[in-house]
Amino acid sequence: MDRSGRLGLWVLAAALVAVPGWTQTTGSFTPIGALDLSGNWAPLFQEDQPERIPGPELVNYAGLPITEGARLWAESWDASRLTLPEHQCQVHVAPYIYRGPLNLRVWSEKDPQSQQVIAIKQYISTYEQTRTIWMDGRPHPSLNAAHTWMGFSTGKWEGGILTVYTTHIKQGWIRRDGLPESDQATLIEHFIRHDNHLTHVSIVTDPVYLTEPLIKTQDFLLNMQEGQNWLYPCEYVEEVSGRPKGAVPNYLPGQNPFLHEYADRYHLPLEAVLGGAETMYPEYQLKLKKETIGAVSK
């Protein structure tokens, strides 16, 4: 090797030593910073803000690959159902809970002898949920095991990305306007850290209410300050007096008074806001344009 070659190798080695947060493992370089998600994280809302903060409009299912069954369920849903005692404190399930306002704390649990990471724990302030992501290679339980709000999660590192697979999730919501998610749904997540920025990618597969996987992303920023509100006390009360015992607010098929509200407000075709896999893709705009031109020409 000539002098210039030796000098190049020396410069490369010095650069790798000088750059903080990098190490060589099993012949490849892995960013240490991405392997430690510990800390308090605050959500950013530049993505889907209207849906995540004030909440989605009624009968707005556009861009979601829902089934006919999911659409029928949602059209029969009455927001007054949330006033029922059994629904007032109902927890958002794992595929949805990261979408709204929350404080997220992440830490690792290690074996006291080997110091190997057994699990990555997350505390989610909304509904005070503690989630365990098992990192020790244990299998998922039987299909007959109990389902929970956060489900049963196992994780593995893929380079600098934490990939999590979750099963045994209770029935929940795809969107907070009545679109359901079944208890057969499974969840794949990717937690990707870049310095003090954390991107969370969720991929939901539901054989009952989705015809294709539903992919969403959320972003978080490391919060170096203390004083956040980590408590979420929820006590149900009687919000509506005089309601007959056992009554559940709902709309019968074809009787939802809000069916056209969102479509009419934004001058959209009703079929577009009723969702389905086709509405996820840019080509759908061309189809609507052709149908509109055809209707006008007639």
Backbone as CSV, one residue per row, in Angstrom:
resi,resn,N_x,N_y,N_z,CA_x,CA_y,CA_z,C_x,C_y,C_z
1,MET,0.853,-1.201,0.000,0.000,0.000,0.000,0.882,1.241,0.000
2,ASP,0.636,2.194,-0.889,1.478,3.384,-0.964,1.143,4.360,0.154
3,ARG,1.921,5.425,0.223,1.790,6.398,1.321,0.417,7.058,1.323
4,SER,-0.091,7.410,0.138,-1.391,8.068,0.070,-2.505,7.146,0.539
5,GLY,-2.368,5.826,0.242,-3.379,4.869,0.694,-3.396,4.741,2.203
6,ARG,-2.177,4.663,2.811,-2.093,4.585,4.271,-2.657,5.842,4.924
7,LEU,-2.381,6.981,4.318,-2.892,8.241,4.861,-4.409,8.272,4.793
8,GLY,-4.983,7.776,3.678,-6.432,7.749,3.560,-7.084,6.878,4.622
9,LEU,-6.500,5.700,4.890,-7.043,4.814,5.924,-6.947,5.464,7.297
10,TRP,-5.829,6.172,7.548,-5.668,6.829,8.853,-6.723,7.907,9.045
11,VAL,-6.978,8.683,7.993,-7.983,9.745,8.078,-9.363,9.157,8.326
12,LEU,-9.665,8.043,7.638,-10.959,7.406,7.832,-11.112,6.897,9.254
13,ALA,-10.074,6.243,9.784,-10.140,5.724,11.149,-10.291,6.850,12.155
14,ALA,-9.545,7.941,11.951,-9.630,9.073,12.869,-11.013,9.691,12.840
15,ALA,-11.611,9.749,11.637,-12.955,10.332,11.524,-13.977,9.492,12.265
16,LEU,-13.854,8.165,12.153,-14.818,7.297,12.823,-14.690,7.386,14.334
17,VAL,-13.454,7.537,14.817,-13.256,7.684,16.262,-13.774,9.030,16.733
18,ALA,-13.608,10.062,15.914,-13.969,11.416,16.321,-15.467,11.650,16.323
19,VAL,-16.193,10.939,15.441,-17.631,11.170,15.368,-18.305,10.516,16.559
20,PRO,-18.935,11.279,17.464,-19.577,10.682,18.636,-20.787,9.863,18.237
21,GLY,-20.984,8.759,18.963,-22.198,7.980,18.764,-22.081,6.927,17.689
22,TRP,-20.846,6.559,17.244,-20.717,5.520,16.231,-19.805,4.420,16.755
23,THR,-20.133,3.186,16.429,-19.331,2.053,16.850,-19.360,1.002,15.761
24,GLN,-18.373,0.107,15.783,-18.344,-0.976,14.807,-18.815,-2.255,15.465
25,THR,-19.846,-2.886,14.879,-20.375,-4.127,15.435,-20.539,-5.129,14.315
26,THR,-20.039,-6.328,14.560,-20.161,-7.444,13.619,-19.824,-7.022,12.197
27,GLY,-18.759,-6.234,12.075,-18.286,-5.882,10.752,-19.037,-4.769,10.065
28,SER,-20.041,-4.175,10.720,-20.779,-3.074,10.108,-20.898,-1.948,11.114
29,PHE,-21.145,-0.764,10.614,-21.225,0.392,11.490,-22.681,0.700,11.808
30,THR,-23.005,0.866,13.074,-24.372,1.113,13.523,-24.391,2.369,14.375
31,PRO,-25.296,3.296,14.122,-25.351,4.526,14.931,-25.859,4.240,16.335
32,ILE,-25.011,4.533,17.332,-25.420,4.294,18.717,-26.623,5.143,19.080
33,GLY,-26.656,6.394,18.636,-27.750,7.275,18.999,-29.098,6.707,18.635
34,ALA,-29.171,5.985,17.508,-30.443,5.415,17.085,-30.807,4.191,17.893
35,LEU,-29.847,3.631,18.655,-30.106,2.427,19.437,-30.574,2.754,20.847
36,ASP,-30.672,4.019,21.181,-31.138,4.403,22.509,-32.281,5.384,22.350
37,LEU,-33.481,4.928,22.644,-34.663,5.775,22.510,-35.084,6.386,23.846
38,SER,-34.277,6.185,24.879,-34.652,6.624,26.217,-34.840,8.136,26.277
39,GLY,-35.812,8.532,27.100,-36.057,9.952,27.304,-37.527,10.285,27.251
40,ASN,-37.815,11.560,27.419,-39.184,12.063,27.334,-39.379,12.718,25.968
41,TRP,-40.435,12.303,25.284,-40.680,12.760,23.921,-42.024,13.471,23.834
42,ALA,-42.020,14.591,23.119,-43.245,15.378,22.917,-43.642,15.308,21.448
43,PRO,-44.926,15.128,21.154,-45.345,14.973,19.761,-45.320,16.283,18.989
44,LEU,-45.040,16.170,17.697,-45.175,17.274,16.755,-46.420,17.021,15.910
45,PHE,-47.064,18.084,15.455,-48.369,17.913,14.803,-48.423,18.534,13.414
46,GLN,-47.282,18.535,12.712,-47.314,19.048,11.354,-47.980,18.064,10.397
47,GLU,-48.181,16.820,10.834,-48.842,15.812,10.009,-50.277,15.612,10.489
48,ASP,-51.236,15.744,9.607,-52.636,15.417,9.904,-53.162,16.166,11.122
49,GLN,-52.781,17.418,11.287,-53.166,18.167,12.495,-54.671,18.223,12.733
50,PRO,-55.493,18.473,11.708,-56.944,18.547,11.982,-57.515,17.242,12.525
51,GLU,-56.994,16.135,12.038,-57.485,14.840,12.528,-56.984,14.551,13.934
52,ARG,-55.758,14.958,14.237,-55.121,14.555,15.486,-55.459,15.456,16.664
53,ILE,-55.795,16.716,16.420,-56.073,17.629,17.539,-57.577,17.886,17.680
54,PRO,-58.212,18.684,16.809,-59.655,18.883,16.993,-60.454,17.621,16.721
55,GLY,-59.917,16.742,15.873,-60.630,15.505,15.554,-61.179,15.521,14.147
56,PRO,-61.333,14.349,13.545,-61.794,14.276,12.159,-63.263,14.635,12.023
57,GLU,-63.637,15.088,10.839,-65.043,15.386,10.563,-65.851,14.092,10.491
58,LEU,-67.139,14.218,10.774,-68.027,13.070,10.624,-68.147,12.699,9.149
59,VAL,-68.216,11.418,8.890,-68.344,10.869,7.534,-67.241,11.426,6.624
60,ASN,-66.008,11.370,7.118,-64.826,11.673,6.316,-63.916,10.456,6.406
61,TYR,-64.022,9.583,5.421,-63.228,8.362,5.398,-62.268,8.357,4.208
62,ALA,-62.079,9.513,3.597,-61.271,9.610,2.379,-59.841,9.148,2.636
63,GLY,-59.287,8.419,1.674,-57.902,7.995,1.752,-57.652,6.816,2.666
64,LEU,-58.696,6.151,3.122,-58.540,5.008,4.016,-59.045,3.746,3.320
65,PRO,-58.278,2.658,3.352,-58.649,1.427,2.640,-59.644,0.578,3.429
66,ILE,-60.822,1.124,3.675,-61.792,0.454,4.534,-62.676,-0.499,3.726
67,THR,-63.262,-1.454,4.440,-64.205,-2.380,3.835,-65.613,-1.800,3.901
68,GLU,-66.538,-2.467,3.205,-67.937,-2.050,3.275,-68.458,-2.174,4.697
69,GLY,-67.996,-3.203,5.416,-68.438,-3.382,6.800,-67.993,-2.244,7.695
70,ALA,-66.764,-1.782,7.498,-66.259,-0.662,8.290,-67.060,0.601,8.001
71,ARG,-67.383,0.817,6.726,-68.157,2.010,6.339,-69.557,1.969,6.945
72,LEU,-70.196,0.811,6.901,-71.537,0.685,7.465,-71.518,0.918,8.969
73,TRP,-70.504,0.385,9.639,-70.354,0.593,11.085,-70.225,2.091,11.370
74,ALA,-69.355,2.760,10.614,-69.088,4.176,10.870,-70.306,5.045,10.594
75,GLU,-71.064,4.713,9.531,-72.248,5.505,9.218,-73.346,5.339,10.267
76,SER,-73.302,4.257,11.014,-74.298,4.050,12.070,-73.846,4.622,13.409
77,TRP,-72.592,5.128,13.463,-72.013,5.596,14.715,-72.509,6.994,15.059
78,ASP,-72.915,7.155,16.305,-73.370,8.440,16.829,-72.360,8.888,17.885
79,ALA,-71.840,10.111,17.743,-70.833,10.599,18.692,-71.342,10.620,20.123
80,SER,-72.662,10.647,20.305,-73.223,10.631,21.662,-72.915,9.330,22.389
81,ARG,-72.466,8.328,21.651,-72.083,7.070,22.304,-70.965,7.293,23.311
82,LEU,-70.128,8.309,23.066,-69.014,8.584,23.971,-69.484,9.111,25.321
83,THR,-70.761,9.466,25.435,-71.281,9.907,26.732,-71.662,8.722,27.617
84,LEU,-71.729,7.521,27.071,-72.047,6.347,27.874,-70.911,6.077,28.858
85,PRO,-71.220,5.712,30.091,-70.166,5.502,31.098,-69.070,4.538,30.645
86,GLU,-69.451,3.448,29.948,-68.448,2.470,29.553,-67.547,2.944,28.420
87,HIS,-67.868,4.092,27.800,-67.045,4.609,26.718,-66.284,5.874,27.106
88,GLN,-66.636,6.533,28.202,-66.016,7.811,28.553,-64.520,7.676,28.808
89,CYS,-64.077,6.571,29.362,-62.660,6.368,29.670,-62.053,5.267,28.811
90,GLN,-62.672,4.971,27.682,-62.163,3.914,26.813,-60.824,4.330,26.227
91,VAL,-59.822,3.457,26.371,-58.450,3.767,25.981,-58.280,3.662,24.463
92,HIS,-57.478,4.563,23.895,-57.075,4.404,22.506,-56.085,3.246,22.415
93,VAL,-56.288,2.354,21.452,-55.422,1.190,21.324,-54.069,1.588,20.727
94,ALA,-53.107,0.662,20.793,-51.724,0.949,20.386,-51.601,1.535,18.985
95,PRO,-52.345,1.057,17.971,-52.177,1.631,16.638,-52.643,3.084,16.527
96,TYR,-53.398,3.574,17.511,-53.978,4.921,17.402,-53.454,5.883,18.458
97,ILE,-53.005,5.393,19.591,-52.781,6.247,20.754,-51.673,7.277,20.528
98,TYR,-50.741,7.015,19.614,-49.658,7.970,19.350,-50.110,9.155,18.504
99,ARG,-51.349,9.137,18.031,-51.811,10.163,17.103,-52.206,11.472,17.783
100,GLY,-52.555,11.427,19.054,-53.088,12.605,19.714,-52.099,13.259,20.665
101,PRO,-52.566,14.201,21.473,-51.696,14.839,22.466,-51.272,13.815,23.518
102,LEU,-49.990,13.769,23.797,-49.484,12.851,24.811,-48.068,13.242,25.175
103,ASN,-47.621,12.759,26.312,-46.211,12.763,26.664,-45.745,11.313,26.638
104,LEU,-44.608,11.058,26.038,-44.101,9.702,25.859,-42.760,9.563,26.560
105,ARG,-42.678,8.629,27.499,-41.410,8.340,28.173,-40.953,6.940,27.765
106,VAL,-39.685,6.821,27.410,-39.131,5.546,26.954,-37.918,5.204,27.812
107,TRP,-37.806,3.951,28.232,-36.636,3.489,28.960,-36.446,1.991,28.718
108,SER,-35.275,1.479,29.091,-34.959,0.063,28.895,-34.922,-0.661,30.225
109,GLU,-35.356,-1.912,30.216,-35.208,-2.795,31.370,-34.154,-3.843,31.034
110,LYS,-33.165,-3.987,31.904,-32.042,-4.878,31.636,-31.976,-6.014,32.651
111,ASP,-31.430,-7.134,32.202,-31.165,-8.244,33.106,-30.095,-7.804,34.099
112,PRO,-30.322,-7.988,35.416,-29.369,-7.474,36.408,-28.006,-8.161,36.351
113,GLN,-27.926,-9.351,35.773,-26.652,-10.060,35.703,-25.921,-9.789,34.398
114,SER,-26.619,-10.044,33.269,-25.967,-9.905,31.968,-25.993,-8.492,31.427
115,GLN,-26.908,-7.659,31.953,-27.119,-6.297,31.472,-27.664,-6.249,30.043
116,GLN,-28.141,-7.378,29.548,-28.808,-7.396,28.256,-30.204,-6.779,28.389
117,VAL,-30.636,-6.070,27.369,-31.956,-5.446,27.400,-33.029,-6.528,27.260
118,ILE,-33.894,-6.615,28.257,-35.006,-7.566,28.231,-36.206,-6.959,27.524
119,ALA,-36.455,-5.687,27.824,-37.636,-5.030,27.260,-37.399,-3.537,27.155
120,ILE,-38.059,-2.926,26.209,-38.137,-1.471,26.115,-39.527,-1.080,26.592
121,LYS,-39.573,-0.189,27.554,-40.845,0.218,28.165,-41.211,1.623,27.680
122,GLN,-42.506,1.821,27.540,-43.026,3.132,27.181,-44.171,3.485,28.117
123,TYR,-44.111,4.694,28.629,-45.243,5.227,29.395,-45.888,6.310,28.550
124,ILE,-47.171,6.142,28.250,-47.926,7.070,27.423,-48.918,7.782,28.327
125,SER,-48.785,9.105,28.416,-49.585,9.843,29.399,-51.082,9.744,29.121
126,THR,-51.489,9.698,27.835,-52.907,9.584,27.523,-53.442,8.257,28.047
127,TYR,-54.395,8.322,28.937,-54.981,7.158,29.599,-53.969,6.404,30.467
128,GLU,-52.782,7.008,30.710,-51.773,6.435,31.604,-51.478,4.979,31.254
129,GLN,-51.044,4.768,30.030,-50.745,3.419,29.564,-49.242,3.119,29.658
130,THR,-48.906,1.947,30.196,-47.529,1.468,30.200,-47.432,0.310,29.215
131,ARG,-46.580,0.470,28.244,-46.441,-0.525,27.181,-45.088,-1.224,27.288
132,THR,-45.085,-2.542,27.117,-43.857,-3.334,27.162,-43.574,-3.898,25.777
133,ILE,-42.365,-3.653,25.287,-41.901,-4.230,24.032,-40.802,-5.222,24.383
134,TRP,-41.111,-6.504,24.286,-40.162,-7.537,24.693,-39.056,-7.668,23.661
135,MET,-37.799,-7.664,24.148,-36.630,-7.706,23.265,-35.817,-8.981,23.453
136,ASP,-36.339,-9.952,24.218,-35.563,-11.155,24.559,-35.915,-12.364,23.700
137,GLY,-36.654,-12.147,22.603,-36.920,-13.243,21.685,-38.065,-14.150,22.062
138,ARG,-38.840,-13.796,23.074,-39.951,-14.654,23.484,-41.036,-14.678,22.411
139,PRO,-41.779,-15.793,22.288,-42.825,-15.886,21.263,-44.092,-15.157,21.686
140,HIS,-44.934,-14.887,20.715,-46.236,-14.310,21.019,-47.141,-15.397,21.599
141,PRO,-48.088,-15.020,22.462,-48.941,-16.027,23.117,-49.938,-16.647,22.150
142,SER,-50.683,-17.601,22.668,-51.722,-18.289,21.910,-52.770,-17.295,21.405
143,LEU,-53.430,-17.657,20.310,-54.498,-16.819,19.780,-55.623,-16.634,20.792
144,ASN,-55.728,-17.547,21.736,-56.790,-17.486,22.743,-56.419,-16.616,23.942
145,ALA,-55.201,-16.072,23.969,-54.790,-15.233,25.095,-55.574,-13.926,25.087
146,ALA,-55.645,-13.325,26.253,-56.420,-12.093,26.420,-55.842,-10.966,25.567
147,HIS,-56.742,-10.150,25.036,-56.347,-8.951,24.296,-56.355,-7.757,25.244
148,THR,-55.453,-6.818,25.002,-55.353,-5.625,25.838,-55.288,-4.391,24.939
149,TRP,-55.363,-3.207,25.565,-55.334,-1.963,24.794,-54.018,-1.816,24.042
150,MET,-52.914,-2.175,24.676,-51.607,-2.028,24.050,-51.161,-3.284,23.325
151,GLY,-51.844,-4.405,23.542,-51.491,-5.634,22.862,-50.215,-6.257,23.406
152,PHE,-49.719,-7.281,22.707,-48.474,-7.970,23.082,-47.440,-7.651,22.014
153,SER,-46.320,-7.054,22.441,-45.343,-6.529,21.488,-43.973,-7.164,21.670
154,THR,-43.342,-7.499,20.551,-41.951,-7.936,20.541,-41.189,-7.052,19.569
155,GLY,-39.911,-6.789,19.885,-39.135,-5.884,19.068,-37.771,-6.437,18.712
156,LYS,-37.172,-5.866,17.684,-35.808,-6.199,17.281,-35.197,-4.990,16.603
157,TRP,-33.865,-4.892,16.688,-33.165,-3.807,16.024,-32.813,-4.225,14.614
158,GLU,-33.140,-3.376,13.662,-32.758,-3.567,12.273,-31.882,-2.383,11.899
159,GLY,-30.557,-2.566,12.071,-29.662,-1.422,11.950,-29.944,-0.466,13.092
160,GLY,-30.220,0.773,12.768,-30.538,1.751,13.806,-32.019,1.950,13.999
161,ILE,-32.853,1.030,13.515,-34.306,1.180,13.592,-34.879,0.095,14.501
162,LEU,-35.717,0.500,15.441,-36.435,-0.458,16.280,-37.728,-0.851,15.568
163,THR,-37.845,-2.129,15.217,-39.047,-2.645,14.573,-39.830,-3.468,15.593
164,VAL,-41.124,-3.187,15.697,-41.978,-3.809,16.718,-43.159,-4.488,16.040
165,TYR,-43.477,-5.693,16.494,-44.623,-6.439,15.973,-45.590,-6.685,17.123
166,THR,-46.858,-6.290,16.951,-47.841,-6.349,18.039,-49.077,-7.118,17.609
167,THR,-49.511,-8.015,18.489,-50.741,-8.781,18.305,-51.594,-8.631,19.564
168,HIS,-52.737,-9.300,19.610,-53.600,-9.348,20.795,-54.032,-7.948,21.244
169,ILE,-54.485,-7.146,20.258,-54.956,-5.791,20.532,-56.482,-5.808,20.619
170,LYS,-57.036,-5.119,21.590,-58.479,-5.006,21.699,-59.062,-4.245,20.514
171,GLN,-60.366,-4.380,20.347,-61.044,-3.600,19.305,-60.876,-2.110,19.589
172,GLY,-60.619,-1.345,18.550,-60.430,0.091,18.737,-60.927,0.861,17.531
173,TRP,-60.214,1.968,17.220,-60.629,2.863,16.138,-59.542,2.992,15.104
174,ILE,-59.940,3.055,13.830,-59.050,3.473,12.762,-59.009,4.990,12.703
175,ARG,-60.176,5.595,12.899,-60.285,7.051,12.955,-61.374,7.388,13.950
176,ARG,-61.226,8.521,14.632,-62.134,8.868,15.723,-63.477,9.412,15.259
177,ASP,-63.946,8.995,14.107,-65.294,9.375,13.682,-66.145,8.137,13.439
178,GLY,-65.807,7.079,14.157,-66.617,5.869,14.110,-66.027,4.721,13.329
179,LEU,-64.935,4.935,12.571,-64.348,3.842,11.795,-63.686,2.841,12.731
180,PRO,-64.126,1.588,12.708,-63.644,0.624,13.688,-62.375,-0.093,13.248
181,GLU,-61.661,-0.597,14.232,-60.550,-1.525,14.011,-60.864,-2.785,14.806
182,SER,-60.734,-3.947,14.206,-61.150,-5.184,14.858,-60.071,-5.703,15.805
183,ASP,-60.447,-6.684,16.629,-59.481,-7.292,17.542,-58.607,-8.330,16.835
184,GLN,-58.733,-8.427,15.512,-57.837,-9.282,14.731,-56.723,-8.488,14.058
185,ALA,-56.708,-7.199,14.307,-55.698,-6.340,13.698,-54.320,-6.637,14.283
186,THR,-53.299,-6.511,13.446,-51.907,-6.605,13.892,-51.197,-5.317,13.507
187,LEU,-50.097,-5.049,14.196,-49.414,-3.766,14.045,-47.915,-3.990,13.896
188,ILE,-47.327,-3.377,12.874,-45.879,-3.304,12.729,-45.478,-1.841,12.864
189,GLU,-44.449,-1.585,13.665,-43.986,-0.212,13.885,-42.485,-0.110,13.648
190,HIS,-42.069,1.075,13.238,-40.650,1.396,13.123,-40.403,2.689,13.902
191,PHE,-39.515,2.632,14.895,-39.105,3.818,15.659,-37.724,4.224,15.147
192,ILE,-37.639,5.415,14.553,-36.425,5.861,13.877,-35.969,7.165,14.525
193,ARG,-34.773,7.129,15.107,-34.269,8.325,15.773,-33.164,8.993,14.962
194,HIS,-33.287,10.304,14.804,-32.239,11.137,14.221,-31.956,12.249,15.228
195,ASP,-30.868,12.096,15.969,-30.507,13.067,16.992,-31.657,13.187,17.996
196,ASN,-32.270,14.376,18.113,-33.359,14.572,19.076,-34.736,14.469,18.429
197,HIS,-34.793,13.869,17.251,-36.038,13.743,16.497,-36.372,12.255,16.372
198,LEU,-37.609,11.898,16.674,-38.057,10.504,16.608,-39.242,10.399,15.665
199,THR,-39.113,9.535,14.659,-40.209,9.271,13.735,-40.799,7.905,14.042
200,HIS,-42.106,7.872,14.159,-42.829,6.632,14.448,-43.678,6.281,13.237
201,VAL,-43.406,5.125,12.644,-44.158,4.640,11.489,-45.006,3.458,11.938
202,SER,-46.308,3.516,11.686,-47.203,2.425,12.059,-47.857,1.839,10.815
203,ILE,-47.932,0.515,10.768,-48.537,-0.202,9.652,-49.558,-1.173,10.239
204,VAL,-50.837,-0.888,10.036,-51.920,-1.701,10.595,-52.487,-2.607,9.504
205,THR,-52.595,-3.876,9.827,-53.255,-4.841,8.952,-54.466,-5.392,9.691
206,ASP,-55.633,-5.243,9.096,-56.875,-5.688,9.734,-57.690,-6.469,8.702
207,PRO,-57.792,-7.790,8.843,-58.519,-8.587,7.848,-60.019,-8.351,7.859
208,VAL,-60.526,-7.684,8.892,-61.971,-7.456,9.001,-62.365,-6.117,8.391
209,TYR,-61.652,-5.052,8.723,-62.091,-3.707,8.358,-61.164,-2.965,7.399
210,LEU,-60.075,-3.572,6.956,-59.183,-2.951,5.986,-58.924,-3.907,4.834
211,THR,-58.902,-3.375,3.630,-58.583,-4.201,2.464,-57.104,-4.144,2.126
212,GLU,-56.380,-3.170,2.662,-54.942,-3.038,2.476,-54.341,-2.535,3.792
213,PRO,-53.038,-2.733,4.000,-52.408,-2.165,5.197,-52.546,-0.645,5.208
214,LEU,-52.722,-0.103,6.403,-52.852,1.346,6.588,-51.571,1.866,7.238
215,ILE,-50.896,2.789,6.563,-49.605,3.300,7.013,-49.756,4.753,7.451
216,LYS,-49.256,5.052,8.634,-49.267,6.422,9.137,-47.931,6.719,9.801
217,THR,-47.612,8.022,9.930,-46.394,8.427,10.613,-46.693,9.540,11.607
218,GLN,-45.924,9.558,12.665,-45.975,10.608,13.680,-44.546,10.987,14.037
219,ASP,-44.326,12.224,14.438,-42.987,12.673,14.813,-42.986,13.220,16.239
220,PHE,-41.858,13.004,16.913,-41.679,13.436,18.297,-40.343,14.159,18.431
221,LEU,-40.280,15.065,19.409,-39.068,15.811,19.695,-38.674,15.549,21.144
222,LEU,-37.390,15.263,21.368,-36.907,15.007,22.715,-37.149,16.225,23.589
223,ASN,-37.777,16.013,24.726,-38.134,17.104,25.634,-37.155,17.093,26.801
224,MET,-36.312,18.119,26.873,-35.288,18.187,27.924,-35.801,18.846,29.194
225,GLN,-37.039,19.334,29.174,-37.583,20.040,30.329,-38.488,19.118,31.151
226,GLU,-38.508,19.351,32.423,-39.436,18.642,33.305,-40.700,19.486,33.473
227,GLY,-41.669,18.936,34.184,-42.871,19.696,34.476,-44.041,19.349,33.590
228,GLN,-43.897,18.331,32.704,-45.029,17.937,31.885,-46.105,17.289,32.750
229,ASN,-47.317,17.306,32.248,-48.420,16.643,32.944,-48.468,15.185,32.505
230,TRP,-48.096,14.287,33.407,-48.043,12.861,33.086,-49.291,12.118,33.547
231,LEU,-50.213,12.813,34.217,-51.379,12.137,34.785,-52.592,12.336,33.891
232,TYR,-53.445,11.324,33.848,-54.651,11.384,33.026,-55.799,10.761,33.825
233,PRO,-56.184,11.422,34.925,-57.282,10.854,35.716,-58.592,10.909,34.942
234,CYS,-59.276,9.796,34.855,-60.537,9.735,34.118,-61.570,9.010,34.974
235,GLU,-62.632,9.690,35.302,-63.733,9.096,36.063,-65.019,9.336,35.293
236,TYR,-65.754,8.277,35.050,-66.981,8.437,34.278,-68.091,9.010,35.155
237,VAL,-68.967,9.774,34.535,-70.082,10.414,35.223,-71.319,10.250,34.344
238,GLU,-72.465,10.597,34.890,-73.694,10.576,34.103,-73.788,11.890,33.338
239,GLU,-73.499,11.841,32.048,-73.495,13.045,31.226,-74.880,13.368,30.672
240,VAL,-75.695,12.355,30.431,-77.030,12.555,29.875,-78.042,11.914,30.817
241,SER,-78.895,12.742,31.381,-79.887,12.224,32.311,-81.154,11.814,31.565
242,GLY,-81.851,10.867,32.124,-83.117,10.447,31.540,-82.995,9.481,30.378
243,ARG,-81.807,9.037,30.074,-81.628,8.089,28.971,-82.132,6.717,29.411
244,PRO,-82.920,6.042,28.591,-83.420,4.714,28.969,-82.267,3.752,29.230
245,LYS,-82.436,2.887,30.187,-81.400,1.921,30.530,-81.122,1.010,29.331
246,GLY,-79.860,0.849,29.025,-79.466,-0.020,27.923,-79.483,0.637,26.558
247,ALA,-79.892,1.904,26.479,-79.945,2.589,25.183,-78.532,2.921,24.706
248,VAL,-78.269,2.705,23.436,-76.981,3.017,22.816,-77.234,3.941,21.622
249,PRO,-76.759,5.187,21.666,-76.975,6.104,20.535,-76.437,5.524,19.228
250,ASN,-77.240,5.605,18.167,-76.826,5.075,16.874,-77.748,5.621,15.789
251,TYR,-77.347,5.394,14.545,-78.186,5.729,13.390,-78.459,4.440,12.607
252,LEU,-79.692,4.244,12.230,-80.026,3.118,11.385,-79.524,3.382,9.967
253,PRO,-79.346,2.338,9.154,-78.820,2.533,7.797,-79.610,3.572,7.009
254,GLY,-78.872,4.514,6.430,-79.494,5.551,5.620,-80.069,6.710,6.393
255,GLN,-79.937,6.718,7.731,-80.545,7.775,8.541,-79.525,8.696,9.207
256,ASN,-78.265,8.567,8.857,-77.244,9.444,9.429,-77.423,10.863,8.878
257,PRO,-77.769,11.839,9.718,-78.034,13.201,9.221,-76.778,13.929,8.766
258,PHE,-75.596,13.375,9.075,-74.345,14.043,8.726,-73.686,13.419,7.497
259,LEU,-74.398,12.560,6.797,-73.812,11.816,5.696,-73.189,12.736,4.644
260,HIS,-73.848,13.854,4.336,-73.367,14.739,3.270,-72.654,15.984,3.801
261,GLU,-72.553,16.149,5.109,-72.049,17.404,5.669,-70.628,17.717,5.201
262,TYR,-69.707,16.807,5.364,-68.311,17.052,4.998,-68.168,17.215,3.491
263,ALA,-68.820,16.341,2.729,-68.731,16.412,1.270,-69.279,17.734,0.747
264,ASP,-70.409,18.163,1.277,-71.014,19.410,0.804,-70.179,20.630,1.201
265,ARG,-69.590,20.589,2.395,-68.819,21.748,2.865,-67.632,22.024,1.960
266,TYR,-66.988,20.963,1.477,-65.787,21.136,0.658,-66.038,20.827,-0.823
267,HIS,-67.312,20.711,-1.182,-67.710,20.503,-2.572,-67.008,19.280,-3.181
268,LEU,-67.103,18.167,-2.453,-66.492,16.917,-2.881,-67.573,15.903,-3.226
269,PRO,-67.296,15.005,-4.162,-68.261,13.931,-4.430,-68.389,13.027,-3.204
270,LEU,-69.582,12.613,-2.888,-69.801,11.778,-1.705,-68.993,10.493,-1.793
271,GLU,-68.888,9.904,-2.974,-68.166,8.645,-3.095,-66.702,8.805,-2.721
272,ALA,-66.145,10.001,-2.916,-64.739,10.224,-2.590,-64.508,10.242,-1.085
273,VAL,-65.425,10.839,-0.323,-65.234,10.944,1.123,-65.620,9.657,1.839
274,LEU,-66.282,8.746,1.157,-66.664,7.476,1.790,-65.523,6.471,1.800
275,GLY,-64.382,6.834,1.246,-63.176,6.045,1.388,-63.137,4.796,0.554
276,GLY,-62.199,3.937,0.905,-61.889,2.741,0.141,-60.481,2.851,-0.398
277,ALA,-59.869,1.709,-0.700,-58.460,1.696,-1.113,-58.215,2.575,-2.327
278,GLU,-59.178,2.662,-3.226,-59.002,3.445,-4.442,-58.734,4.912,-4.142
279,THR,-59.323,5.426,-3.068,-59.177,6.847,-2.738,-57.815,7.179,-2.142
280,MET,-56.973,6.178,-1.922,-55.650,6.408,-1.361,-54.656,6.933,-2.386
281,TYR,-54.927,6.730,-3.642,-53.908,6.933,-4.662,-54.197,8.159,-5.530
282,PRO,-53.131,8.832,-6.036,-53.319,10.046,-6.848,-54.166,9.817,-8.094
283,GLU,-54.123,8.593,-8.638,-54.880,8.314,-9.856,-56.380,8.492,-9.661
284,TYR,-56.821,8.443,-8.420,-58.255,8.584,-8.152,-58.748,9.977,-8.549
285,GLN,-57.879,10.976,-8.466,-58.268,12.328,-8.876,-58.614,12.371,-10.365
286,LEU,-57.859,11.632,-11.156,-58.140,11.585,-12.590,-59.489,10.934,-12.859
287,LYS,-59.801,9.901,-12.099,-61.093,9.236,-12.272,-62.237,10.193,-11.948
288,LEU,-62.112,10.930,-10.843,-63.157,11.882,-10.468,-63.299,12.983,-11.521
289,LYS,-62.172,13.433,-12.064,-62.224,14.480,-13.071,-62.963,13.994,-14.323
290,LYS,-62.682,12.763,-14.732,-63.351,12.217,-15.911,-64.844,12.062,-15.671
291,GLU,-65.211,11.584,-14.463,-66.624,11.412,-14.161,-67.345,12.757,-14.104
292,THR,-66.649,13.781,-13.579,-67.263,15.117,-13.501,-67.481,15.692,-14.896
293,ILE,-66.466,15.533,-15.768,-66.596,16.031,-17.140,-67.698,15.279,-17.877
294,GLY,-67.779,13.957,-17.630,-68.831,13.174,-18.278,-70.216,13.592,-17.825
295,ALA,-70.348,13.884,-16.517,-71.651,14.306,-15.997,-72.064,15.661,-16.550
296,VAL,-71.083,16.572,-16.704,-71.382,17.904,-17.219,-71.786,17.836,-18.689
297,SER,-71.070,16.984,-19.466,-71.366,16.888,-20.895,-72.742,16.307,-21.173
298,LYS,-73.234,15.503,-20.232,-74.581,14.937,-20.402,-75.653,15.988,-20.137
